Amino acid sequence: MASIFKRIINGEIPCYKIAEDDNCFAFLDINPLNQGHTLVVPKQEVDYIYDLDDELLSKLFLFSKKVALAIEKAIPCERIGVAVIGLEVPHAHIHLCPINGMSDLNFANPKKQFSKETFEETAAIIRANL
Ligand code: AMP
């Protein structure tokens, strides 16, 4: 069965989409550490990020850079933190999180809750800065 992220990429499950290209897809994390917390995934369904071939891994990171710079413009923060966890969803992904200090990137922190409208506005302002 397809991973939840593959189903998002295929449009079978809704998401707050940020961007896509031929190989990669970005959308807001539904349980964010901070407003603007975004996931960047390869369209190819591979569980472990270091199992991606070098070319796709490079494309994923370059695509993440574009998305991170847009998040940074859209959301007031000191910088964009980057993390790879992958313990919950077996489809490789990069977390991009606006942070103002080291503790903002602690995945044990309680997740933020936002309304659908806020998620939609957040995605729209990030998209506008791409
Ligand atoms: P991990 O695999 O440990 O890196 O965590 C997976 C991340 O995916 C978590 O931060 C979840 O909040 C996020 N997530 C899971 N399902 C969805 C979904 N349907 N839409 C957006 N984010 C999701």
Backbone and ligand atoms as CSV (ligand in chain L), in Angstrom:
chain,resi,resn,atom,element,x,y,z
A,1,MET,N,N,0.844,-1.210,0.000
A,1,MET,CA,C,0.000,0.000,0.000
A,1,MET,C,C,0.875,1.254,0.000
A,2,ALA,N,N,0.404,2.274,-0.721
A,2,ALA,CA,C,1.182,3.515,-0.826
A,2,ALA,C,C,1.296,4.191,0.538
A,3,SER,N,N,2.420,4.844,0.778
A,3,SER,CA,C,2.598,5.598,2.028
A,3,SER,C,C,1.639,6.787,2.035
A,4,ILE,N,N,1.400,7.318,3.221
A,4,ILE,CA,C,0.500,8.476,3.324
A,4,ILE,C,C,1.047,9.651,2.499
A,5,PHE,N,N,2.358,9.775,2.427
A,5,PHE,CA,C,2.914,10.890,1.646
A,5,PHE,C,C,2.730,10.643,0.143
A,6,LYS,N,N,2.828,9.384,-0.280
A,6,LYS,CA,C,2.587,9.081,-1.695
A,6,LYS,C,C,1.135,9.398,-2.043
A,7,ARG,N,N,0.239,9.118,-1.117
A,7,ARG,CA,C,-1.174,9.398,-1.365
A,7,ARG,C,C,-1.430,10.910,-1.392
A,8,ILE,N,N,-0.677,11.656,-0.600
A,8,ILE,CA,C,-0.774,13.127,-0.668
A,8,ILE,C,C,-0.274,13.605,-2.038
A,9,ILE,N,N,0.874,13.094,-2.454
A,9,ILE,CA,C,1.452,13.486,-3.752
A,9,ILE,C,C,0.472,13.163,-4.878
A,10,ASN,N,N,-0.201,12.015,-4.771
A,10,ASN,CA,C,-1.154,11.596,-5.809
A,10,ASN,C,C,-2.484,12.342,-5.738
A,11,GLY,N,N,-2.649,13.185,-4.720
A,11,GLY,CA,C,-3.894,13.952,-4.588
A,11,GLY,C,C,-5.031,13.156,-3.977
A,12,GLU,N,N,-4.727,11.997,-3.392
A,12,GLU,CA,C,-5.782,11.170,-2.777
A,12,GLU,C,C,-6.114,11.642,-1.365
A,13,ILE,N,N,-5.166,12.334,-0.730
A,13,ILE,CA,C,-5.347,12.874,0.621
A,13,ILE,C,C,-5.009,14.358,0.540
A,14,PRO,N,N,-5.819,15.223,1.168
A,14,PRO,CA,C,-5.542,16.660,1.062
A,14,PRO,C,C,-4.299,17.071,1.841
A,15,CYS,N,N,-3.728,18.175,1.409
A,15,CYS,CA,C,-2.595,18.742,2.149
A,15,CYS,C,C,-2.577,20.238,1.890
A,16,TYR,N,N,-1.751,20.923,2.676
A,16,TYR,CA,C,-1.523,22.355,2.444
A,16,TYR,C,C,-0.244,22.435,1.615
A,17,LYS,N,N,-0.468,22.429,0.310
A,17,LYS,CA,C,0.662,22.291,-0.622
A,17,LYS,C,C,1.472,23.586,-0.701
A,18,ILE,N,N,2.791,23.410,-0.777
A,18,ILE,CA,C,3.689,24.556,-0.959
A,18,ILE,C,C,4.224,24.576,-2.395
A,19,ALA,N,N,4.743,23.452,-2.850
A,19,ALA,CA,C,5.362,23.445,-4.185
A,19,ALA,C,C,5.607,22.013,-4.636
A,20,GLU,N,N,5.797,21.879,-5.949
A,20,GLU,CA,C,6.263,20.586,-6.473
A,20,GLU,C,C,7.065,20.826,-7.738
A,21,ASP,N,N,7.919,19.866,-8.069
A,21,ASP,CA,C,8.539,19.832,-9.391
A,21,ASP,C,C,8.472,18.379,-9.870
A,22,ASP,N,N,9.276,18.029,-10.854
A,22,ASP,CA,C,9.164,16.670,-11.413
A,22,ASP,C,C,9.487,15.587,-10.384
A,23,ASN,N,N,10.337,15.912,-9.424
A,23,ASN,CA,C,10.850,14.884,-8.508
A,23,ASN,C,C,10.456,15.055,-7.050
A,24,CYS,N,N,10.048,16.260,-6.681
A,24,CYS,CA,C,9.873,16.570,-5.253
A,24,CYS,C,C,8.545,17.270,-4.996
A,25,PHE,N,N,8.126,17.223,-3.729
A,25,PHE,CA,C,6.831,17.780,-3.342
A,25,PHE,C,C,6.992,18.344,-1.932
A,26,ALA,N,N,6.389,19.513,-1.657
A,26,ALA,CA,C,6.491,20.138,-0.323
A,26,ALA,C,C,5.105,20.541,0.165
A,27,PHE,N,N,4.852,20.297,1.447
A,27,PHE,CA,C,3.557,20.625,2.046
A,27,PHE,C,C,3.762,20.859,3.535
A,28,LEU,N,N,2.795,21.558,4.144
A,28,LEU,CA,C,2.911,21.855,5.575
A,28,LEU,C,C,2.744,20.592,6.404
A,29,ASP,N,N,3.563,20.477,7.450
A,29,ASP,CA,C,3.373,19.400,8.433
A,29,ASP,C,C,2.090,19.689,9.202
A,30,ILE,N,N,1.260,18.666,9.333
A,30,ILE,CA,C,-0.050,18.839,9.957
A,30,ILE,C,C,0.054,18.957,11.488
A,31,ASN,N,N,1.164,18.527,12.053
A,31,ASN,CA,C,1.414,18.657,13.507
A,31,ASN,C,C,2.712,19.436,13.707
A,32,PRO,N,N,2.660,20.737,13.421
A,32,PRO,CA,C,3.911,21.483,13.304
A,32,PRO,C,C,4.563,21.848,14.643
A,33,LEU,N,N,5.891,21.908,14.592
A,33,LEU,CA,C,6.633,22.444,15.731
A,33,LEU,C,C,6.459,23.950,15.797
A,34,ASN,N,N,6.287,24.557,14.652
A,34,ASN,CA,C,6.149,26.002,14.534
A,34,ASN,C,C,5.324,26.321,13.301
A,35,GLN,N,N,4.773,27.507,13.259
A,35,GLN,CA,C,4.061,27.923,12.046
A,35,GLN,C,C,5.042,27.903,10.866
A,36,GLY,N,N,4.642,27.284,9.765
A,36,GLY,CA,C,5.508,27.221,8.586
A,36,GLY,C,C,6.310,25.938,8.481
A,37,HIS,N,N,6.214,25.074,9.499
A,37,HIS,CA,C,6.921,23.776,9.470
A,37,HIS,C,C,6.468,23.004,8.225
A,38,THR,N,N,7.426,22.712,7.388
A,38,THR,CA,C,7.136,22.128,6.062
A,38,THR,C,C,7.891,20.814,5.883
A,39,LEU,N,N,7.283,19.904,5.156
A,39,LEU,CA,C,7.936,18.639,4.803
A,39,LEU,C,C,8.245,18.648,3.311
A,40,VAL,N,N,9.437,18.217,2.976
A,40,VAL,CA,C,9.831,18.102,1.573
A,40,VAL,C,C,10.130,16.631,1.303
A,41,VAL,N,N,9.466,16.078,0.303
A,41,VAL,CA,C,9.570,14.636,0.054
A,41,VAL,C,C,9.889,14.375,-1.418
A,42,PRO,N,N,10.601,13.279,-1.692
A,42,PRO,CA,C,10.747,12.872,-3.094
A,42,PRO,C,C,9.445,12.213,-3.545
A,43,LYS,N,N,9.108,12.376,-4.804
A,43,LYS,CA,C,7.891,11.716,-5.302
A,43,LYS,C,C,8.085,10.202,-5.326
A,44,GLN,N,N,9.303,9.772,-5.545
A,44,GLN,CA,C,9.590,8.328,-5.500
A,44,GLN,C,C,9.453,7.844,-4.058
A,45,GLU,N,N,8.744,6.739,-3.905
A,45,GLU,CA,C,8.487,6.244,-2.552
A,45,GLU,C,C,9.643,5.377,-2.068
A,46,VAL,N,N,10.506,5.998,-1.266
A,46,VAL,CA,C,11.649,5.303,-0.663
A,46,VAL,C,C,11.599,5.642,0.817
A,47,ASP,N,N,11.745,4.663,1.677
A,47,ASP,CA,C,11.619,4.887,3.112
A,47,ASP,C,C,12.778,5.723,3.655
A,48,TYR,N,N,13.995,5.198,3.530
A,48,TYR,CA,C,15.149,5.786,4.224
A,48,TYR,C,C,15.861,6.776,3.302
A,49,ILE,N,N,16.061,7.983,3.803
A,49,ILE,CA,C,16.585,9.052,2.929
A,49,ILE,C,C,17.929,8.684,2.304
A,50,TYR,N,N,18.747,7.907,3.029
A,50,TYR,CA,C,20.068,7.573,2.490
A,50,TYR,C,C,20.014,6.376,1.540
A,51,ASP,N,N,18.799,5.867,1.283
A,51,ASP,CA,C,18.620,4.890,0.206
A,51,ASP,C,C,18.281,5.576,-1.117
A,52,LEU,N,N,18.057,6.893,-1.088
A,52,LEU,CA,C,17.821,7.616,-2.355
A,52,LEU,C,C,19.116,7.620,-3.150
A,53,ASP,N,N,19.003,7.550,-4.472
A,53,ASP,CA,C,20.250,7.633,-5.231
A,53,ASP,C,C,20.784,9.068,-5.153
A,54,ASP,N,N,22.067,9.206,-5.440
A,54,ASP,CA,C,22.735,10.495,-5.214
A,54,ASP,C,C,22.064,11.635,-5.967
A,55,GLU,N,N,21.631,11.335,-7.181
A,55,GLU,CA,C,21.035,12.395,-8.007
A,55,GLU,C,C,19.726,12.893,-7.372
A,56,LEU,N,N,18.890,11.958,-6.933
A,56,LEU,CA,C,17.614,12.365,-6.340
A,56,LEU,C,C,17.831,13.039,-4.977
A,57,LEU,N,N,18.797,12.544,-4.212
A,57,LEU,CA,C,19.097,13.178,-2.915
A,57,LEU,C,C,19.551,14.626,-3.134
A,58,SER,N,N,20.374,14.844,-4.139
A,58,SER,CA,C,20.834,16.206,-4.445
A,58,SER,C,C,19.653,17.079,-4.858
A,59,LYS,N,N,18.791,16.531,-5.708
A,59,LYS,CA,C,17.622,17.305,-6.161
A,59,LYS,C,C,16.715,17.636,-4.983
A,60,LEU,N,N,16.569,16.681,-4.071
A,60,LEU,CA,C,15.710,16.899,-2.904
A,60,LEU,C,C,16.258,18.046,-2.053
A,61,PHE,N,N,17.572,18.071,-1.849
A,61,PHE,CA,C,18.150,19.127,-1.011
A,61,PHE,C,C,18.107,20.485,-1.714
A,62,LEU,N,N,18.307,20.489,-3.026
A,62,LEU,CA,C,18.234,21.766,-3.747
A,62,LEU,C,C,16.802,22.294,-3.774
A,63,PHE,N,N,15.857,21.400,-3.922
A,63,PHE,CA,C,14.440,21.801,-3.862
A,63,PHE,C,C,14.121,22.321,-2.454
A,64,SER,N,N,14.633,21.646,-1.422
A,64,SER,CA,C,14.423,22.086,-0.037
A,64,SER,C,C,14.984,23.487,0.190
A,65,LYS,N,N,16.096,23.763,-0.457
A,65,LYS,CA,C,16.699,25.100,-0.297
A,65,LYS,C,C,15.744,26.184,-0.792
A,66,LYS,N,N,15.166,25.971,-1.957
A,66,LYS,CA,C,14.208,26.953,-2.505
A,66,LYS,C,C,13.044,27.138,-1.547
A,67,VAL,N,N,12.527,26.031,-1.039
A,67,VAL,CA,C,11.373,26.108,-0.138
A,67,VAL,C,C,11.782,26.804,1.168
A,68,ALA,N,N,12.959,26.451,1.697
A,68,ALA,CA,C,13.418,27.043,2.964
A,68,ALA,C,C,13.560,28.560,2.835
A,69,LEU,N,N,14.104,29.011,1.712
A,69,LEU,CA,C,14.282,30.465,1.536
A,69,LEU,C,C,12.927,31.169,1.464
A,70,ALA,N,N,11.943,30.497,0.892
A,70,ALA,CA,C,10.591,31.083,0.842
A,70,ALA,C,C,9.969,31.109,2.233
A,71,ILE,N,N,10.154,30.047,3.008
A,71,ILE,CA,C,9.609,30.027,4.377
A,71,ILE,C,C,10.251,31.164,5.186
A,72,GLU,N,N,11.545,31.313,5.008
A,72,GLU,CA,C,12.289,32.331,5.773
A,72,GLU,C,C,11.769,33.742,5.483
A,73,LYS,N,N,11.381,33.966,4.239
A,73,LYS,CA,C,10.814,35.278,3.882
A,73,LYS,C,C,9.409,35.429,4.431
A,74,ALA,N,N,8.689,34.325,4.509
A,74,ALA,CA,C,7.263,34.382,4.854
A,74,ALA,C,C,7.013,34.430,6.362
A,75,ILE,N,N,7.854,33.756,7.123
A,75,ILE,CA,C,7.603,33.589,8.561
A,75,ILE,C,C,8.729,34.258,9.343
A,76,PRO,N,N,8.413,35.219,10.207
A,76,PRO,CA,C,9.482,35.844,10.989
A,76,PRO,C,C,10.209,34.801,11.847
A,77,CYS,N,N,11.522,34.689,11.666
A,77,CYS,CA,C,12.301,33.696,12.425
A,77,CYS,C,C,13.776,34.018,12.250
A,78,GLU,N,N,14.595,33.376,13.100
A,78,GLU,CA,C,16.031,33.624,12.998
A,78,GLU,C,C,16.624,32.884,11.804
A,79,ARG,N,N,16.178,31.646,11.619
A,79,ARG,CA,C,16.610,30.862,10.463
A,79,ARG,C,C,15.713,29.641,10.307
A,80,ILE,N,N,15.988,28.872,9.244
A,80,ILE,CA,C,15.206,27.650,9.031
A,80,ILE,C,C,16.042,26.454,9.469
A,81,GLY,N,N,15.537,25.737,10.467
A,81,GLY,CA,C,16.193,24.516,10.908
A,81,GLY,C,C,15.823,23.358,9.991
A,82,VAL,N,N,16.740,22.414,9.869
A,82,VAL,CA,C,16.538,21.259,8.992
A,82,VAL,C,C,16.701,19.989,9.820
A,83,ALA,N,N,15.787,19.057,9.625
A,83,ALA,CA,C,15.904,17.789,10.349
A,83,ALA,C,C,15.396,16.642,9.484
A,84,VAL,N,N,16.002,15.494,9.688
A,84,VAL,CA,C,15.494,14.254,9.097
A,84,VAL,C,C,15.253,13.298,10.256
A,85,ILE,N,N,14.005,12.870,10.418
A,85,ILE,CA,C,13.682,11.948,11.505
A,85,ILE,C,C,13.239,10.622,10.860
A,86,GLY,N,N,12.032,10.602,10.337
A,86,GLY,CA,C,11.604,9.421,9.580
A,86,GLY,C,C,11.182,8.236,10.433
A,87,LEU,N,N,10.867,8.467,11.690
A,87,LEU,CA,C,10.461,7.346,12.544
A,87,LEU,C,C,8.973,7.036,12.419
A,88,GLU,N,N,8.207,7.998,11.887
A,88,GLU,CA,C,6.749,7.822,11.854
A,88,GLU,C,C,6.250,7.424,10.462
A,89,VAL,N,N,6.717,8.104,9.460
A,89,VAL,CA,C,6.222,7.853,8.094
A,89,VAL,C,C,7.358,7.264,7.242
A,90,PRO,N,N,7.152,6.058,6.705
A,90,PRO,CA,C,8.222,5.390,5.954
A,90,PRO,C,C,8.326,5.875,4.507
A,91,HIS,N,N,8.453,7.176,4.365
A,91,HIS,CA,C,8.647,7.784,3.038
A,91,HIS,C,C,9.590,8.956,3.305
A,92,ALA,N,N,10.786,8.886,2.736
A,92,ALA,CA,C,11.837,9.864,3.049
A,92,ALA,C,C,11.300,11.296,3.026
A,93,HIS,N,N,11.713,12.115,3.999
A,93,HIS,CA,C,11.275,13.511,4.024
A,93,HIS,C,C,12.223,14.352,4.855
A,94,ILE,N,N,12.273,15.623,4.494
A,94,ILE,CA,C,13.083,16.614,5.205
A,94,ILE,C,C,12.131,17.575,5.904
A,95,HIS,N,N,12.361,17.790,7.198
A,95,HIS,CA,C,11.583,18.791,7.938
A,95,HIS,C,C,12.288,20.148,7.813
A,96,LEU,N,N,11.546,21.168,7.438
A,96,LEU,CA,C,12.057,22.547,7.428
A,96,LEU,C,C,11.230,23.329,8.448
A,97,CYS,N,N,11.905,23.844,9.485
A,97,CYS,CA,C,11.170,24.516,10.577
A,97,CYS,C,C,11.732,25.895,10.848
A,98,PRO,N,N,10.865,26.909,10.840
A,98,PRO,CA,C,11.331,28.226,11.293
A,98,PRO,C,C,11.719,28.126,12.766
A,99,ILE,N,N,12.915,28.609,13.108
A,99,ILE,CA,C,13.352,28.530,14.514
A,99,ILE,C,C,13.938,29.866,14.977
A,100,ASN,N,N,13.837,30.056,16.276
A,100,ASN,CA,C,14.458,31.231,16.908
A,100,ASN,C,C,15.460,30.799,17.967
A,101,GLY,N,N,15.605,29.506,18.151
A,101,GLY,CA,C,16.554,28.973,19.121
A,101,GLY,C,C,16.575,27.466,18.988
A,102,MET,N,N,17.578,26.840,19.615
A,102,MET,CA,C,17.775,25.401,19.457
A,102,MET,C,C,16.563,24.597,19.926
A,103,SER,N,N,15.922,25.063,20.983
A,103,SER,CA,C,14.814,24.278,21.542
A,103,SER,C,C,13.615,24.234,20.597
A,104,ASP,N,N,13.563,25.147,19.626
A,104,ASP,CA,C,12.439,25.131,18.668
A,104,ASP,C,C,12.483,23.919,17.752
A,105,LEU,N,N,13.631,23.247,17.702
A,105,LEU,CA,C,13.758,22.084,16.807
A,105,LEU,C,C,13.726,20.772,17.597
A,106,ASN,N,N,13.163,20.844,18.784
A,106,ASN,CA,C,13.054,19.642,19.621
A,106,ASN,C,C,11.730,18.945,19.305
A,107,PHE,N,N,11.832,17.755,18.696
A,107,PHE,CA,C,10.619,17.065,18.265
A,107,PHE,C,C,9.821,16.484,19.426
A,108,ALA,N,N,10.359,16.595,20.641
A,108,ALA,CA,C,9.588,16.192,21.822
A,108,ALA,C,C,8.694,17.338,22.297
A,109,ASN,N,N,8.868,18.527,21.739
A,109,ASN,CA,C,8.002,19.658,22.125
A,109,ASN,C,C,6.554,19.359,21.753
A,110,PRO,N,N,5.608,19.938,22.529
A,110,PRO,CA,C,4.210,19.806,22.098
A,110,PRO,C,C,4.033,20.465,20.737
A,111,LYS,N,N,3.204,19.849,19.882
A,111,LYS,CA,C,3.004,20.396,18.546
A,111,LYS,C,C,2.007,21.560,18.604
A,112,LYS,N,N,2.183,22.501,17.691
A,112,LYS,CA,C,1.289,23.669,17.638
A,112,LYS,C,C,-0.010,23.278,16.944
A,113,GLN,N,N,-1.068,23.968,17.335
A,113,GLN,CA,C,-2.349,23.711,16.676
A,113,GLN,C,C,-2.803,24.992,15.986
A,114,PHE,N,N,-3.186,24.862,14.741
A,114,PHE,CA,C,-3.653,26.010,13.974
A,114,PHE,C,C,-4.965,25.648,13.297
A,115,SER,N,N,-5.761,26.677,13.026
A,115,SER,CA,C,-7.015,26.443,12.306
A,115,SER,C,C,-6.700,26.143,10.837
A,116,LYS,N,N,-7.692,25.573,10.164
A,116,LYS,CA,C,-7.563,25.315,8.720
A,116,LYS,C,C,-7.219,26.614,7.985
A,117,GLU,N,N,-7.879,27.717,8.413
A,117,GLU,CA,C,-7.646,29.014,7.760
A,117,GLU,C,C,-6.187,29.443,7.931
A,118,THR,N,N,-5.660,29.247,9.139
A,118,THR,CA,C,-4.265,29.644,9.380
A,118,THR,C,C,-3.313,28.792,8.553
A,119,PHE,N,N,-3.583,27.474,8.483
A,119,PHE,CA,C,-2.743,26.615,7.634
A,119,PHE,C,C,-2.803,27.107,6.186
A,120,GLU,N,N,-4.017,27.425,5.719
A,120,GLU,CA,C,-4.161,27.862,4.318
A,120,GLU,C,C,-3.425,29.179,4.083
A,121,GLU,N,N,-3.564,30.117,5.035
A,121,GLU,CA,C,-2.872,31.409,4.892
A,121,GLU,C,C,-1.359,31.222,4.924
A,122,THR,N,N,-0.907,30.339,5.821
A,122,THR,CA,C,0.544,30.092,5.937
A,122,THR,C,C,1.082,29.529,4.629
A,123,ALA,N,N,0.380,28.537,4.081
A,123,ALA,CA,C,0.833,27.951,2.814
A,123,ALA,C,C,0.830,29.007,1.706
A,124,ALA,N,N,-0.200,29.844,1.699
A,124,ALA,CA,C,-0.307,30.852,0.628
A,124,ALA,C,C,0.838,31.854,0.707
A,125,ILE,N,N,1.188,32.283,1.911
A,125,ILE,CA,C,2.248,33.301,2.019
A,125,ILE,C,C,3.613,32.692,1.688
A,126,ILE,N,N,3.807,31.417,2.037
A,126,ILE,CA,C,5.076,30.766,1.643
A,126,ILE,C,C,5.123,30.637,0.113
A,127,ARG,N,N,4.022,30.190,-0.466
A,127,ARG,CA,C,3.987,30.051,-1.945
A,127,ARG,C,C,4.280,31.376,-2.629
A,128,ALA,N,N,3.734,32.457,-2.032
A,128,ALA,CA,C,3.930,33.785,-2.642
A,128,ALA,C,C,5.395,34.219,-2.592
A,129,ASN,N,N,6.169,33.620,-1.711
A,129,ASN,CA,C,7.586,33.995,-1.583
A,129,ASN,C,C,8.537,33.060,-2.326
A,130,LEU,N,N,7.965,32.108,-3.040
A,130,LEU,CA,C,8.824,31.175,-3.803
A,130,LEU,C,C,9.435,31.870,-5.017
L,1,AMP,P1,P,8.801,11.470,11.076
L,1,AMP,O1,O,8.516,10.306,10.150
L,1,AMP,O2,O,9.182,11.019,12.455
L,1,AMP,O3,O,9.816,12.423,10.479
L,1,AMP,O4,O,7.453,12.284,11.268
L,1,AMP,C1,C,6.496,12.391,10.238
L,1,AMP,C2,C,5.907,13.763,10.199
L,1,AMP,O5,O,4.862,13.742,9.246
L,1,AMP,C3,C,5.304,14.259,11.520
L,1,AMP,O6,O,5.870,15.524,11.851
L,1,AMP,C4,C,3.808,14.352,11.217
L,1,AMP,O7,O,3.184,15.433,11.863
L,1,AMP,C5,C,3.800,14.528,9.716
L,1,AMP,N1,N,2.578,14.048,9.072
L,1,AMP,C6,C,2.007,12.824,9.207
L,1,AMP,N2,N,0.894,12.729,8.446
L,1,AMP,C7,C,0.767,13.926,7.822
L,1,AMP,C8,C,-0.190,14.463,6.895
L,1,AMP,N3,N,-1.237,13.754,6.475
L,1,AMP,N4,N,-0.011,15.738,6.466
L,1,AMP,C9,C,1.036,16.471,6.882
L,1,AMP,N5,N,1.975,16.012,7.750
L,1,AMP,C10,C,1.835,14.766,8.214
